Amino acid sequence: MLISTMNDIPGYEVTEVLGEVFGLTVRSRNVGSQFGSAFKALAGGELKGMTKNLTASREEVIGRMVSEAEARGGDAVLAMRFDTSEMGGNWTEICAYGTAVRVRKL
């Protein structure tokens, strides 16, 4: 599966547009990580546990987006983006989305 944040892929021609596809997850932080993060935030620096969780979440939503694109018969996703939002203070929604297409190598 080719994934591009651009609206096209150099060297490929879009032969069919299959529509918008999404991958979505909602994650909650456990009490321990929230507590540790609060102390780390006071001192400054990277919150490594949170970074690891966000990285895993992004990989998960990309996989879900790719699965939806494949189910529609796509072999590429164009204009892929991430969106995140906080929900209820403890929950984070992470979404990957783009346009599923069929492409042909030129």
N, C-alpha and C positions, 0 to 999 in steps of 0.2 A: 504494500500500500504506500503510494507516494503521498506525503503530506506537505503542503506548502502554505506559508503565511501570505504568499503573493497571490494574485488573481490568475496567474498562469504558471506553467512550468516550462522553462526554456527547453527547446528540443522536443516538445510534445504538443499535440493538437487536441483540444477538447472535442470529442465526438458526440457526447451526450451529457446533459445536465440532469442529475437525478434528484436534486433537492437538498435542503438543509438537513444536516445530521448533528446529533448531540451525544455527548457522554456526560453523565452527571453523577455526582456523589455528594452526600452531606456527611461531614465528619464532626464528631464531638471530641473535645479534649478531656482527658481524664483529670480527676482532681489533683493527682500527684504532679502531672506535667504543668497544670495551671499554677500550682504552688511554687514549683521550681522556676517556672518562667517569670513569675512575679518577682522573685528574689534576683534572678539574673537580669531582669529589666532595670532594677535599681542600680546595678553595677555597670550595665552596658555590655555590649557584645552580642555575638550571634546566639540565638536560641536554637542549638543544634537539634534538639528533639523535635521542635516545631518545623525546622527546615526539612528534616527527614520525613516527617509526616506529610508535609506539603508536596515534596518530591514524589512520594508514593501515591498520593492522591492524583497528581497530574498524570502519572503513568497509567493509573486506573481509568481516568476519564478519557484519555486518548484511546486506550484499548476498547472502551465501550463505544466511542465515536467510530472507530475503525470497524467494529463489528456491525454497527448499523449501516455504514457505507457498503460493506461487503454484502450484507443482506439485501441491499437494493441493487446489487450488481456492479458497484463502483470499484474502480481500481486506483482512485486518487481522491484526496480531499483538498480543495482549494480554499483560500482565505480563512485558514484555521485561526481561531482565537481562543484565549482563555478568559473566563470571567469568574470572579470570586466575590462572595458577599458574606457578611456576618449575619447570623440569624440567632436571635435569642441570647446573645452574649457568649454562649458556649459552643455554638454550632457554626461551622463554616461550610458554605456551599461552593463547590468547585465545578465548573462547567467547561468543557471543550466543545467547540462547534465550528462548523464550516459547511462547504457545499460539496456534496458527493458528485463525482463526475466519472465518466469513462474517458480515457485518453489513448492516443496512439502516438508512438514514437515517430518523429519525422525522419 
